[in-house]
Amino acid sequence: KVGNTAPDIQLTDSMKLSDIKKSTLLVFGASSCIHCKEQTKDLDKFYKSWKEEHELEIVYISLDTNKSEYENFYKKKTWNSYCDYQGWETKAAKDYYVDATPTYLLLDENRKILLHPKSLVHADVWINNRL
Protein backbone atom coordinates (compact mmCIF):
# COMPACT_ATOMS: atom_id res chain seq x y z
CA LYS A 1 0.00 0.00 0.00
CA VAL A 2 1.27 3.49 -0.83
CA GLY A 3 2.92 5.03 2.23
CA ASN A 4 3.95 1.70 3.76
CA THR A 5 7.47 0.38 3.93
CA ALA A 6 7.92 -2.30 1.32
CA PRO A 7 9.08 -5.73 2.48
CA ASP A 8 12.77 -6.40 2.09
CA ILE A 9 13.79 -8.88 -0.59
CA GLN A 10 16.81 -11.17 -0.54
CA LEU A 11 18.15 -10.56 -4.05
CA THR A 12 21.31 -12.67 -3.85
CA ASP A 13 23.11 -14.51 -1.07
CA SER A 14 24.88 -11.26 -0.15
CA MET A 15 22.46 -8.53 -1.26
CA LYS A 16 19.03 -7.36 -0.16
CA LEU A 17 16.72 -4.72 -1.58
CA SER A 18 17.42 -2.64 1.54
CA ASP A 19 21.09 -2.42 0.49
CA ILE A 20 20.07 -0.19 -2.42
CA LYS A 21 19.95 3.30 -0.95
CA LYS A 22 18.30 4.93 -3.96
CA SER A 23 14.79 5.36 -5.27
CA THR A 24 13.87 2.12 -7.01
CA LEU A 25 11.33 0.94 -9.52
CA LEU A 26 10.56 -2.61 -8.47
CA VAL A 27 9.25 -4.72 -11.35
CA PHE A 28 7.77 -8.20 -11.21
CA GLY A 29 7.67 -9.98 -14.55
CA ALA A 30 8.65 -13.07 -16.51
CA SER A 31 10.25 -13.83 -19.86
CA SER A 32 7.16 -15.85 -20.82
CA CYS A 33 4.84 -12.84 -20.31
CA ILE A 34 4.06 -11.08 -23.61
CA HIS A 35 3.34 -7.75 -21.88
CA CYS A 36 6.56 -8.03 -19.88
CA LYS A 37 8.56 -8.53 -23.06
CA GLU A 38 7.00 -5.43 -24.59
CA GLN A 39 7.54 -3.42 -21.41
CA THR A 40 11.22 -4.36 -21.09
CA LYS A 41 11.88 -2.49 -24.32
CA ASP A 42 10.43 0.62 -22.65
CA LEU A 43 12.40 -0.09 -19.46
CA ASP A 44 15.56 -0.03 -21.56
CA LYS A 45 14.57 3.37 -22.99
CA PHE A 46 13.63 4.93 -19.65
CA TYR A 47 16.40 3.47 -17.50
CA LYS A 48 19.28 5.58 -18.76
CA SER A 49 17.52 8.89 -18.14
CA TRP A 50 16.03 7.76 -14.83
CA LYS A 51 19.45 6.68 -13.60
CA GLU A 52 21.26 9.81 -14.79
CA GLU A 53 18.63 12.42 -13.92
CA HIS A 54 17.05 10.91 -10.81
CA GLU A 55 19.58 8.32 -9.56
CA LEU A 56 16.81 5.75 -9.80
CA GLU A 57 17.52 2.03 -9.96
CA ILE A 58 15.41 -0.71 -11.48
CA VAL A 59 15.15 -4.02 -9.65
CA TYR A 60 13.44 -6.64 -11.80
CA ILE A 61 12.19 -9.73 -10.00
CA SER A 62 11.65 -12.45 -12.56
CA LEU A 63 9.03 -15.10 -11.94
CA ASP A 64 10.71 -17.42 -14.40
CA THR A 65 11.22 -21.10 -13.63
CA ASN A 66 13.57 -21.93 -16.50
CA LYS A 67 17.15 -20.74 -15.99
CA SER A 68 18.14 -20.70 -19.66
CA GLU A 69 15.02 -18.75 -20.69
CA TYR A 70 15.68 -16.23 -17.91
CA GLU A 71 19.35 -15.84 -18.79
CA ASN A 72 18.67 -15.55 -22.53
CA PHE A 73 16.06 -12.87 -22.04
CA TYR A 74 17.68 -10.75 -19.32
CA LYS A 75 21.43 -11.16 -19.85
CA LYS A 76 21.77 -8.05 -22.05
CA LYS A 77 19.68 -5.75 -19.83
CA THR A 78 21.48 -2.88 -18.17
CA TRP A 79 19.23 -2.83 -15.10
CA ASN A 80 19.37 -5.33 -12.26
CA SER A 81 17.35 -8.53 -12.55
CA TYR A 82 17.06 -11.39 -10.10
CA CYS A 83 15.41 -14.79 -10.22
CA ASP A 84 15.18 -17.74 -7.84
CA TYR A 85 13.41 -19.91 -10.47
CA GLN A 86 10.44 -20.59 -8.20
CA GLY A 87 7.91 -18.81 -10.41
CA TRP A 88 4.80 -17.69 -8.55
CA GLU A 89 6.14 -19.36 -5.41
CA THR A 90 8.90 -16.74 -5.20
CA LYS A 91 8.85 -15.28 -1.68
CA ALA A 92 9.06 -11.71 -2.98
CA ALA A 93 5.98 -12.20 -5.16
CA LYS A 94 4.06 -13.53 -2.17
CA ASP A 95 5.30 -10.77 0.15
CA TYR A 96 4.14 -8.13 -2.36
CA TYR A 97 0.86 -9.90 -3.22
CA VAL A 98 1.75 -9.98 -6.90
CA ASP A 99 -1.09 -11.49 -8.89
CA ALA A 100 -0.21 -10.33 -12.41
CA THR A 101 2.81 -9.47 -14.50
CA PRO A 102 4.13 -6.96 -15.08
CA THR A 103 3.63 -5.35 -11.66
CA TYR A 104 5.39 -2.10 -10.73
CA LEU A 105 6.12 -0.37 -7.43
CA LEU A 106 8.06 2.85 -7.04
CA LEU A 107 10.02 3.00 -3.78
CA ASP A 108 12.01 5.79 -2.17
CA GLU A 109 15.53 5.27 -0.80
CA ASN A 110 14.05 3.93 2.47
CA ARG A 111 11.71 1.46 0.70
CA LYS A 112 8.64 3.60 1.35
CA ILE A 113 6.08 2.84 -1.36
CA LEU A 114 5.52 6.05 -3.34
CA LEU A 115 3.39 4.76 -6.20
CA HIS A 116 1.92 1.60 -7.67
CA PRO A 117 2.17 2.65 -11.35
CA LYS A 118 -0.22 1.07 -13.80
CA SER A 119 2.29 1.43 -16.65
CA LEU A 120 5.81 2.59 -17.35
CA VAL A 121 4.46 5.81 -18.86
CA HIS A 122 2.63 6.44 -15.57
CA ALA A 123 5.89 5.79 -13.70
CA ASP A 124 7.86 8.04 -16.07
CA VAL A 125 5.50 10.99 -15.62
CA TRP A 126 5.61 10.60 -11.84
CA ILE A 127 9.39 10.18 -11.72
CA ASN A 128 10.05 13.20 -13.92
CA ASN A 129 7.68 15.43 -11.95
CA ARG A 130 8.28 14.27 -8.38
CA LEU A 131 11.77 12.83 -7.96
C-alpha positions in Angstrom: 0.0 0.0 0.0 1.3 3.5 -0.8 2.9 5.0 2.2 3.9 1.7 3.8 7.5 0.4 3.9 7.9 -2.3 1.3 9.1 -5.7 2.5 12.8 -6.4 2.1 13.8 -8.9 -0.6 16.8 -11.2 -0.5 18.2 -10.6 -4.0 21.3 -12.7 -3.9 23.1 -14.5 -1.1 24.9 -11.3 -0.2 22.5 -8.5 -1.3 19.0 -7.4 -0.2 16.7 -4.7 -1.6 17.4 -2.6 1.5 21.1 -2.4 0.5 20.1 -0.2 -2.4 20.0 3.3 -0.9 18.3 4.9 -4.0 14.8 5.4 -5.3 13.9 2.1 -7.0 11.3 0.9 -9.5 10.6 -2.6 -8.5 9.3 -4.7 -11.3 7.8 -8.2 -11.2 7.7 -10.0 -14.6 8.6 -13.1 -16.5 10.2 -13.8 -19.9 7.2 -15.8 -20.8 4.8 -12.8 -20.3 4.1 -11.1 -23.6 3.3 -7.8 -21.9 6.6 -8.0 -19.9 8.6 -8.5 -23.1 7.0 -5.4 -24.6 7.5 -3.4 -21.4 11.2 -4.4 -21.1 11.9 -2.5 -24.3 10.4 0.6 -22.7 12.4 -0.1 -19.5 15.6 0.0 -21.6 14.6 3.4 -23.0 13.6 4.9 -19.6 16.4 3.5 -17.5 19.3 5.6 -18.8 17.5 8.9 -18.1 16.0 7.8 -14.8 19.4 6.7 -13.6 21.3 9.8 -14.8 18.6 12.4 -13.9 17.1 10.9 -10.8 19.6 8.3 -9.6 16.8 5.7 -9.8 17.5 2.0 -10.0 15.4 -0.7 -11.5 15.2 -4.0 -9.7 13.4 -6.6 -11.8 12.2 -9.7 -10.0 11.6 -12.4 -12.6 9.0 -15.1 -11.9 10.7 -17.4 -14.4 11.2 -21.1 -13.6 13.6 -21.9 -16.5 17.1 -20.7 -16.0 18.1 -20.7 -19.7 15.0 -18.8 -20.7 15.7 -16.2 -17.9 19.3 -15.8 -18.8 18.7 -15.5 -22.5 16.1 -12.9 -22.0 17.7 -10.7 -19.3 21.4 -11.2 -19.9 21.8 -8.0 -22.0 19.7 -5.8 -19.8 21.5 -2.9 -18.2 19.2 -2.8 -15.1 19.4 -5.3 -12.3 17.3 -8.5 -12.5 17.1 -11.4 -10.1 15.4 -14.8 -10.2 15.2 -17.7 -7.8 13.4 -19.9 -10.5 10.4 -20.6 -8.2 7.9 -18.8 -10.4 4.8 -17.7 -8.6 6.1 -19.4 -5.4 8.9 -16.7 -5.2 8.8 -15.3 -1.7 9.1 -11.7 -3.0 6.0 -12.2 -5.2 4.1 -13.5 -2.2 5.3 -10.8 0.1 4.1 -8.1 -2.4 0.9 -9.9 -3.2 1.8 -10.0 -6.9 -1.1 -11.5 -8.9 -0.2 -10.3 -12.4 2.8 -9.5 -14.5 4.1 -7.0 -15.1 3.6 -5.3 -11.7 5.4 -2.1 -10.7 6.1 -0.4 -7.4 8.1 2.8 -7.0 10.0 3.0 -3.8 12.0 5.8 -2.2 15.5 5.3 -0.8 14.1 3.9 2.5 11.7 1.5 0.7 8.6 3.6 1.3 6.1 2.8 -1.4 5.5 6.1 -3.3 3.4 4.8 -6.2 1.9 1.6 -7.7 2.2 2.7 -11.3 -0.2 1.1 -13.8 2.3 1.4 -16.6 5.8 2.6 -17.3 4.5 5.8 -18.9 2.6 6.4 -15.6 5.9 5.8 -13.7 7.9 8.0 -16.1 5.5 11.0 -15.6 5.6 10.6 -11.8 9.4 10.2 -11.7 10.1 13.2 -13.9 7.7 15.4 -12.0 8.3 14.3 -8.4 11.8 12.8 -8.0 
